[in-house]
């Protein structure tokens, strides 16, 4: 086992107890969403009272605190972040944070047509868009009531706004959409988009959805996609957990995020903050710290917040413990954790 380090408040960069530098933070700005994807949440959801969710000003304070500690990449997530009031103003203020090199957004795309140009104008660097199928009927089944045309319009709006390296995220489910992997890759390559396939993670209990039965590994998907495309691995990275491949004749990247079959914990460089200000140190563990109380209980929270983050990072787990059991290892839903 690696020697464990003990960060102290004198350190000015985030390094966990296993020597991993943390330079990437995902900020969830709402737990609310206009879809109900079957792998993400239950159909009948109770969302947080608004008083428990951080304000735009509090998210700016958090973003600044993390960047002062060496974080260079912020990704805004949800729930669905584009239904949060003030999201464009939040992006504008975060983009001005000293030390920040990349400001990104993950969205389901349903409101992207409305906001794409404004997001580009305030400096958002990259956008990831969730798209699990190209079939309108399947899309409605997977999201429970979504309209795929809104997402497709959002993709085109992002392209027209001038975003580069737009990426599609697809959660791969054996009996729902795995047979579409080749079509999804073809769509991405033709449209000049990157695409990543994600092995489903056991977060939250969803009735009627068997995770073990739906699991398909990244290797199986690659074999399936290789029947249509000549794939070659590359060593490029977007700063996240995806391992990338290129399809011969195309410049778009094909990524695989494989928490089960190709564990990436040893190089983990990220943490998450929920909409309520809870710092989640590992997606697959319960270790966390309450940053909301630090902000709200201090008139000038900067120093206290910095120290709280440093103390928390010392307890970041070595790895997650995801298994293929149908019973979830973590009871919080993905919309609560932050996508």
C-alpha angles and dihedrals in degrees: 000000000000117000110265118236125208113221116205133195090262091070112096096199132059110251118158129218091273096054096258115144112225109215102146127072128181113207117199107205098185139012090210123102137177091220132058104211109193095232094047109047147349120274093241104050131177109210129206122274108256091239089067094053119087117253124239089256091052092051089052090052090050094048092051092048093053093046091051086058094054104274109146101175129057123182120193113215141157152142083302107330096198092067090060113102113240095022095135092049089049090053091049092053095043091050089061093057112122112244096022111129101172132029114188139177133210114201140162087232099233093118098028096101088063097046107028098098094043091050091051091047093055092050109263105165106199140010130206116198124197112230119158100171142011092215113098093211093049091046090056090047094049094044093034094229110007128137112226092201090070090057094046090050089050091053091053091047091053091051092048091049089060103252113160125211095017106184132206118214117208123185103212116225118179098221100030110045113345090104088062095058094106093047092049091050091048090051091049094047093046092049094045094246132137117234134198128194115212128204107229115257122217100244120145130354114275116184116231095015116106108199097190091051091049097049118120120172126233089243091057091050092049090052090051094047091046089065087070105025134040102236127199125181118240132192098228118124135196091204093263136090099279121116110212137220133180126225112223111258095021134087097206117106123238112208136190124201106197115178091161108035104027105027114207100185094115091068098036110148101168147081133184134228118204125221088261093055098258111149107223108201097190129016091221099045136060097233107128146145130218108238095165093070090049090055097042098043097051124067088207102026100173099100095038090048092050091051093046091053093048092050091049095050089058087067098049105134121244093236146341124262101220115161132178094252117129090230109087117244090207119041097202115095122241091248088058093048096044124254 
